[in-house]
Amino acid sequence: MLNKEFKKKFDAETNTFKKEAIKGDFVFFMKKMDSIENTALIGALLRVRNIEDLEVLKTTKISKNLTDKPADVEKIADYPGGINTLRQEVADLLYVDGVNSDLKTVKTDVVFVVEKDGSVSNVHAQGDNFTFNRQAEIALYSITEKFSPALVKGDPARFRFRIPLTLTMVD
């Protein structure tokens, strides 16, 4: 809708300098919208993290019934379409403009829990770049599909999952 309105205004203008100004206004406005969206996503991440931290305080052990592939696991947790589909969705959800780095390549390992119902919780990214870590966590919390949970002795089980991510900045 915004694109359409700016395009109407742009197309209606005959003055070249005013057209450039409209184009500049559009780019500036879209960057502000991206910034607002990113702030909202970070706020949502903080809320989820706070809730998870409170749950940890309520329980004595977060790792209770948590597995990352011991011998009794019949089936590991799986994302619909497989790991490559998960990696692609996370890549599509990454807000790259929110990553600040002087390095061309940044890496992180994202560890999270796939719950018995297939939802994702306790997402923690560990890498050298704080902003990339936060954007990776937001992307993981934002995936659209649920996992099929791990199975232990035929019953759904919590499963610790790890996914390495690398971002290469292009000039």
FENMO-V997787 format. One record per backbone hydrogen bond with DSSP energy under -1.0 kcal/mol. CO is the residue of the C=O (numbers start at 1). NH is the residue of the N-H. If there is no record, write none. Layout:
CO:NH + CO:NH
This chain:
1:5 + 2:6 + 3:7 + 4:8 + 5:9 + 6:10 + 7:11 + 8:12 + 9:13 + 15:19 + 16:20 + 17:21 + 18:22 + 19:23 + 20:24 + 21:25 + 22:26 + 23:27 + 24:28 + 25:29 + 26:30 + 27:31 + 28:32 + 29:33 + 30:34 + 31:35 + 32:36 + 33:37 + 34:38 + 35:39 + 36:40 + 37:41 + 38:42 + 39:43 + 40:44 + 41:45 + 42:46 + 43:47 + 44:48 + 45:49 + 46:50 + 47:51 + 48:52 + 49:53 + 50:54 + 51:55 + 52:56 + 53:57 + 54:58 + 55:59 + 63:66 + 67:160 + 70:73 + 75:151 + 78:148 + 79:82 + 82:86 + 83:87 + 84:88 + 85:89 + 86:90 + 87:91 + 88:92 + 89:93 + 90:94 + 94:96 + 95:98 + 96:99 + 104:169 + 106:167 + 108:165 + 109:126 + 110:163 + 111:124 + 112:161 + 113:121 + 114:159 + 115:118 + 118:147 + 119:115 + 121:113 + 124:111 + 126:109 + 129:133 + 130:134 + 131:135 + 132:136 + 133:137 + 134:138 + 135:139 + 136:140 + 137:141 + 138:142 + 140:143 + 148:78 + 150:157 + 151:74 + 151:75 + 152:155 + 155:152 + 158:67 + 159:114 + 161:112 + 163:110 + 165:108 + 167:106
